[in-house]
Structures are given as C-alpha cells and as structure tokens.
Amino acid sequence: MGEKTCAVCATEFADQPAYLMQGAQWGRRRWGRALLLICRDCHDNRRGYCNDDHKALPVRWTGLVGRGKPMPATLCTACGLQVVRNGDPLLRRVTCSPSCSTSLTRSRNGGKGSGAPCETCGEQIVTGRADSRYCSPRCRQKAFRQRQSHAQA
C-alpha cells in the first residue's frame, strides 16, 4: 500500500478508512478542482469545510464522491486502501485517486502497449495502454499540430 496521507491534517491512513471527497485545493494563484482523501476525524469534525482562507488551510470540500448514499468502506482496486464514497451506478470500480485509476487502465494489457506502429514516427509502441496510437507524448503532440495545420489550410 502506498504512502497516502490526509489532505487536511497530513496523518497517514494506517488502519482507518479514507473518505474520498470532491473538493478544491489552492494552487499557484487560484482554487483548482481535486479529489481529496481525508481521515475520519477531519470528516467528522468538518475542519476546513468550505474554508475560504487559503493561507490557513489550502483545502476545501463539498461532499463525498458519487451520488446516492454512502457505501461502507471498500478497498481501492489498485492499492488496497480502504475508501468510503457514495454509491453511484456510474462509478464501476472503487479507486482512491486518479493515479490509481490510471494504473488500472495501463495494467489491462500489462503496460505493454499496443504493439502497433506509431502513427507519427512508425516505431513499435511498447509501453502504455492497449489502444495506444503514439509511442510518446512528443509524437502525439506532433500529430496534433499536423492535424491543426491541415485544418487551417
């Protein structure tokens, strides 16, 4: 299990469940949307709930992720952390973060890539998802710029 900590008080989730909250985090100059993991104490005490003073506490949240009633603590499919969130028929699996969701997507094919040639440079795709079209972000950006230049012409 990875080293995951509460977004509010920075305590590690040892044996207690983490609450997956929709919220915002203070970035460089403004608030940005975020999924936040908070501990039971912070959730029960509502510390930081809609706190507008970003210098005192750079986190605020609106509620549990998902729609419906809260589910019991369920293990994250990728890392095994206990997560509490709302039940939602659109959320197929329980993950604790976008990085865990990405790791599941990449592991579908063992992270081996599609094995097809890159649409930009022609090299074989050996990493990433099973439906990868490009071998690297560089080739993906090059293809995007080519599409844009052809669309303007």
Secondary structure as the mmCIF struct_conf table of DSSP 4:
data_model
#
loop_
_struct_conf.conf_type_id
_struct_conf.id
_struct_conf.beg_label_comp_id
_struct_conf.beg_label_asym_id
_struct_conf.beg_label_seq_id
_struct_conf.end_label_comp_id
_struct_conf.end_label_asym_id
_struct_conf.end_label_seq_id
STRN STRN1 THR A 5 THR A 5
TURN_TY1_P TURN_TY1_P1 ALA A 7 CYS A 9
STRN STRN2 GLU A 12 GLU A 12
BEND BEND1 ALA A 14 GLN A 16
HELX_LH_PP_P HELX_LH_PP_P1 PRO A 17 PRO A 17
STRN STRN3 ALA A 18 TRP A 26
BEND BEND2 ARG A 28 ARG A 30
STRN STRN4 TRP A 31 ILE A 38
HELX_RH_AL_P HELX_RH_AL_P1 ARG A 40 ASN A 45
TURN_TY1_P TURN_TY1_P2 ARG A 46 CYS A 50
TURN_TY1_P TURN_TY1_P3 HIS A 54 ALA A 56
BEND BEND3 PRO A 58 PRO A 58
STRN STRN5 VAL A 59 LEU A 64
BEND BEND4 VAL A 65 LYS A 69
STRN STRN6 PRO A 70 PRO A 70
HELX_LH_PP_P HELX_LH_PP_P2 MET A 71 ALA A 73
STRN STRN7 THR A 74 LEU A 75
TURN_TY1_P TURN_TY1_P4 THR A 77 CYS A 79
STRN STRN8 GLN A 82 VAL A 84
STRN STRN9 ASN A 86 ASN A 86
TURN_TY1_P TURN_TY1_P5 PRO A 89 LEU A 90
BEND BEND5 ARG A 93 ARG A 93
BEND BEND6 CYS A 96 SER A 97
HELX_RH_AL_P HELX_RH_AL_P2 PRO A 98 SER A 107
TURN_TY1_P TURN_TY1_P6 ARG A 108 GLY A 111
STRN STRN10 LYS A 112 LYS A 112
BEND BEND7 ALA A 116 ALA A 116
STRN STRN11 PRO A 117 PRO A 117
HELX_LH_PP_P HELX_LH_PP_P3 CYS A 118 CYS A 118
TURN_TY1_P TURN_TY1_P7 GLU A 119 CYS A 121
STRN STRN12 GLN A 124 GLN A 124
BEND BEND8 THR A 127 THR A 127
STRN STRN13 GLY A 128 GLY A 128
TURN_TY1_P TURN_TY1_P8 ALA A 130 ASP A 131
BEND BEND9 CYS A 135 SER A 136
HELX_RH_AL_P HELX_RH_AL_P3 PRO A 137 GLN A 152
#
